[in-house]
């Protein structure tokens, strides 16, 4: 399993200026290691520009040395120079953690976004804020834009969950409305374009755009597109595709209106908090922003952003046990302060009440507090100890048995496949002519696509899909899979349980029923299970909508149904796709 860490590219000189101290490359690399990030590469701005623009010609003055720094995927506050410098300055005890505040405008001067009911069809949530008196220069402006791109690629999941829009507040007038309209009803000039076009024309126009074409699919097939208007019906943005040209920001912009539309309200809040906390330091009143009131169709009113810190409690002894040290509460409080977390000791239960700022949305529970103590203390300073318990690592019995079976079935002439753990409801039930009793399948609350609505309750849908895609392969096709399915289980603490299943299929010009039955017998012999109705396994006639009536059987183990086999019904094959003439599984 490989984990890809986000990489932040910052100019060395600008970073050193923000840190207020000059480090040589080795010293800065050591600082990064102490803080828990990694200096991945030292290069020049010219090289970076050449790679990004895929051009051999780069301006000669673009020669500043840049650092490429790998950060943790959940540290959204480190995705720009501002956040990185803030975190390192607090870590080095150069500054205190800022007190971020949101200011509610007086009555009559509120910034309001009204949400129409139609947005529930596509992107139902919106949050916003206003940064007043911003002071941009070239570096700050580029960092502001770059942070949006980084967030879009990271927590926003390529704009599918959240899309950020930034606008020059002085060019627009509230109250604003967030609506969802047919594409042809939305007409505006998109960012950096002079020609006006409607939503449908915009989709065609950006099909060839190397950057934006990747986002068109998010709303393209929807009957309505999300759009934000000001009080004069000027289009601010068509999320998640592009902003309007009328309200675009520049280095001369002083007041910035930020709006984030989303399908996930929690991620929208995190993204907004990150944008505010990173750039509110450049406001006329540092580390402040103005609230925006969002009025939903049901009349519910919400003010954003909510910059109030939340509190996480962690026991002093728990932290010491997790980290492997013996630190006094006062020392832990000092170390947490270096990680932007203010803590107070509750003597009644010897625990720390930790105040988490809006920059640290990665801190959720006590183990995160312990991790920050370990980072600030220094992993290299944690004493090495021989574990009190002597253990020997080995495979879980279930995995060992599965691997042995895989080898034996492969030697029997079957090819192993690996299919998705999620499938659509139709693939698991309707297309297999199987009823859904509501007690089997685990349903996803917010599926990304219709193809991934539920956790697979059976391996059959994935096996059938694989067989369908391999129709051009020589016949017969013999496939198998040994992996987990997920089933509802009220006795489990999470309401569901994993079960290891085996699926095998034979596709050819004959039924191959005897091949599948022979494989079943072979597996049972390997497992030392006799063919005995009372003490072993048995095959008895049964009925299953996915199979031919009269050519379907249940597999029983000591009288309990543990599987099914049979010839697939032509209706099943036709529902899923175009198939081989006969299949058994």
C-alpha angles and dihedrals in degrees: 000000000000124000117204112212120207114251122218118202114206133168112252096221093047091048093048090050090052091048091049091225136079119235128186115232095263094048092049091049089054091049091052091051092051090051094049101253130101132234097224102178144356113213141140132270089240092060092047092050092048091053094046095045095036088223132128092214116082127163111262093229092061092089103117114137112247132198123220108207126189113217135181114277092236096051097092090163090068096057093099138038092255094058094041093051092046093050094047093046091052090044090053090047091242093127140011122249106274120247103237114206136184116209121211111219118235119263112288093026099067122132106233134189116191115202120213120219092241092070088075087076094065120000110003102180134070133173131178150170142183127239108206127204097006117182109211128185127173095275095044092047093051090047090051092054093041093053090056090053092048092050091047090055094043124035093005090059095226092317094301093113102026135011123194124215124186123191141179101251092203091065096053137048132217159262092077128204128212109206143164115222139166110277094246091056093060111082125171145121109265123223114304092001128112097196118086118224139170126246095267093048090047091057091054092044094055097042088098096042108114094216108031099041088075091066102043094089091063093077105002097103095042118109088225133038124211115245137173121216133185123222091277092053091253110154112240098180147342100218132241093012113051147331125246119262093230096070100034117143126234138177087275093058113116103176120043125196111204122196128177121193117196153167089215114054095194093055090046090056092048092050092049092047090051094051091048098045093047098050107022086087087075093054124111087253102037120237095010135110136177121253125243121212116221116199113198125206093259090058094256111146123207129182120215143237105031102199095170110127119242125223128238120187123214129174118240092226091046091055092049092049094049095045095039098236139106107233128162118240091250091056092049090051090052092050093048089052088062088058094053092259120125112206136186128196118243101204093191092073102010093245136130123241102211120200109213116206123217089258092066107061088145091074107088109144146006096284089060089055090052090050092054091049089052092050094048092044091049125248090234089058095056106104117244115239135180108246111253091225121063112215136169118215118229141151121286108256092242093053092046091052091047092053092050091050091048091057094048095047091047089053088053088065102265124130118225119233133189117212136182119283090222130060140166123275091241093054092053098044123002097042090047092046089238122140120236110229092187091238100083115051125065106223123212113235095215111017116192094216138008089251092066107045102126141021106260111263090191138025092227099089093054092044091052092049091052092049090049092053091049099055092120092059119103114275136280100049114198117187135169140178133192113192144109131295123195121233134178113259121176091194092062119090090233095042094245140069138203119236125190110232136183121214126182131175136188119201121184147110091291130048096257090203091141090053092058093045089049091052090051091052091047092052092048091050089051089051091048092239113147124221096251126131094219105030102024140009133316138183115225131176115265144161126248126164092227093060140057113275107251092019097073130089139181121230110226128196112196089337096311121114109243102161150353135230135179148111114306115245116244089236089059092051092047093049094054100040144294107311147183116280096260136013136176130190 
